[in-house]
Structures are given as structure tokens and as C-alpha cells.
Amino acid sequence: MPRISLPSPDVMNPEQRAVYDRIVSGPRGKIQGPLRAALHNAELADKWQALGALLRYRTSLPPRLSEIAILVTGRGCRSPFEWYAHRLEAEKAGIETAIIEAILADQTPSGLSDDDAAVYHYAHELIQHKSVSDRVYAQALARLGEKGVVELTALVGYYTMVAMTLNCHEIPLPEGVAPAFPLPQHAGLT
């Protein structure tokens, strides 16, 4: 059960419905995950979906590299919904099952190409340490260029926000889908 209501089209106000219609008529084709929560503020949801569409579909990063970074982010943030949604996208992007399973196990995948490795290490360090070492930065810069490194950083940051929203509001997985790992525990929080 989510912690908040998730507006359905039949109860949306005109501003919410306009954003909903833009989302479902765009490359996503549907609304799920954090945008369902963001619709409580139509302007936020609209800006959110625009940034997400830019980072997912209109950067210099090919889908394979974007999905590696998103999987690392989803796993690092322990977001079952983000993992579920982007595992499917990673498979569509041709990411091998062994790489996906290694990321799920929070292990460095073997057999990564140089580009894959640069993105994996960059995203992993950024999630774990909130920055990256000079060595990892230089490798990503050499493989992706300045524009690519800026886009990769923004992608990890965006999907961290997505993961936090999914986790905090406990946005449910589709019916019948088991989480790949449990949500972070609330222990110690008051």
C-alpha cells in the first residue's frame, strides 16, 4: 500500500489531467512509479516528466549505458520499483543477464566493455560516496567526453530522486511482482 493517494485520471483536476495526458502520449506511453505521486503538484510533475524524458531519451548516452547507470542507482538506493522497471528496460537495451544479476547482487560485473565499465564505476562511486575519484572520473571523461559525464551525473542524480520518491511513498510494484530486494527499513527513524 502506498503511503499517499495516487490520483487516477477520473479524479484529477484539469492541471493534473493535462500533465497526465502529456506523459501517456509521450515516449513512456503510461504513467507509473514516482510520477503518480508527483501529480499531487501538477507543475512539479510536468517539470519532472520533462527532465526525465530528456535524461532517458535525448542524451548522448546510448540506452545500454543509461540503463547500466539506472540499475546501479536503483540497487544502490535499494528501490525495488526502480529495479523492477529498469531491469525490463536493461533487457530491452541488450544488457546481458549476468551483468544484471551481478548488479543486483551488488557485485562488480565481469566482462564489461570499456564504456560499460566506465559508466558502472562512475555510477557506483557516485551513489556510494556522493562523488567520484579522480581515476574513475578520468576514465568516464575519456570514454564519454565532457557532455557525457555531465549527462551521466544528472542521470544518476535524477534516478536517486526517483528512488527516494518510490521508497518514501512506498509506491507499490504491479500486482504479482515480487520485489528483487526489500525496501530499506524504517528502523531507527522516528
N, C-alpha and C positions, 0 to 999 in steps of 0.2 A: 504494500500500500504506500502510495506517495504521501509525503507529509503535507502537501498542499493540493488544492484542486488543480486539475489540468483542464482548462477550458475546451469544450468541444465546439465545433462550428455553429451549432444551433443556439448556443448561449453567448457567443461573442458579440461585443459591441462593434460598431462599424469600423473603428480603427483596427481592432484586433482582427476582424474578418478580412480587411484589406491586406494585412501582413500575411495572414494565413494563406490567402489566395496567391500572393506573390511567391510564397515558399513552395506550395504544391504545384504551381505551374512552372517552376524553375527546374534546374538540373537534379534537385533532390527528389522531386516527384511526390513527396509526402512530408509530413511533419512528425517528428518523433524526438525522443530524448530531451535535451535541455531547452529547445525552442518551445516546447509545450509549457514549460514553467515560465520562460521569459515573456510569453504572451500576456502575462499579468501587467506588463508595461509594454504597450504596443510599439512605442518608439524604440525602446531598448531591443525588443525582438527584431525590429526591422533593421537596425544597425548591426545587430548580432548576426542575422542571417546574411547580410551583405558582406560582412567581414569573413564569415565562414565560407561563403561561396567563392570569394576571392582567393582565400588560402587553400581551399580544396581543389578548385578548378582552373585558376588563372595565375599560377606562379611558374617559374622556370623549372620547378621540381617535377619530374615525371611522377605519375601516380604511385609507382613502386616505392620510390624514395619517401614520398609523403606518407604512405601507409606504414612504412617501417617506423618513421618518427612518431606517428599517431599510436601505433601499437606500443612502442616503448613508453610513451606518455601515459596511455591508459593503464598499462601494467604498473608503472611507477607510482601512479596516483591511486592504484587499486580500485579502478572503476569498472565494475562488471558490465555495465551497459555500454560504455565506450569500447571495451574489449569486444563484446559481442558484435556490435555494429561494424567495427573496423576489422575484425577478423574476416568477416564476409568480404569487405572491400579489399583487403590484402590478398585474399584468394583470387578475386577477380583481377587484381593487378599482377598476378603471376608469382606471388611470393610463395616459395616452397614451404610445405608443411613443416619440415624440420626447422626452418628458421622461425616460423610462427610458434612452434612448440617450445623452442629454446627461449624466446622472448617471454612466453607465458610462464616458463619455469624460472624466470629472472636470471637467465644464464646468457653469456655471450654466444651468439650463434656461430657455428663453424661454417666455412665455405662461403663467406660473404665476398662479393665483389669489392673492389676498392671504393666505389661510390656507396654501396650498401654499408660498408664498414664505417666510412666517414660519417654518414648520417646516424647510424646506430650509436656510435661512441659519443657523438655530439649530443644527441637527444638524451642518452643515458646520463652523461655527466651533468647536463643542464637540469634534468629532473632531480638527480641525487644531490647535487652540490649548489644548485641555483646559479651556476656559471660553468665555464669550461676551461680546461688547462690550455696553456699556450700550444702544446703539441697537438691536441685534438682540434683546437681552433685552426691551426695552420693546415692540418690535413683536410678539414672541411673547406677551408678557403681555397686550397689548391684544387679540390675536386669540383666545387660548386661555384666558385667566384664570389665576389662581394654581394651581388644581388641574391644569390642562392643562400648564402649564410644569413643574410637579413631575413629572407623568407622562411628559412628553417627555424630560426629563433622565434619568429612571430607564430609559426605553426605550432611549435611546442607550447608557447605561452597561451595561445588560443585554446588548444586542447586540454591544457591544465585547467583553464576556466570552465571548459565544458565538463571535465571530470569532477571538479568541485561542485558544480551545479547538480550534476546527476547524483553524486553521492549525498550531498547535503539534503536535497529534497527527496531522496530515495525514489527516484524515477524508476518504475518497475520495468523489468525485462518483459518482452512479449510472453504471453501465456504459453506455458510448456517449455520455456527455455530455462535451463539451469545455469546459474552463474558459474563462470570459469574459476572464480575465487570469491571469498566472502567480502562484503563491504567492510571498510575499516571499522573497527569497533569504536563505540562511543565511550568506552571505559575511561574514567578519569576526567571526563568533561562534566561540568555542572551547569 
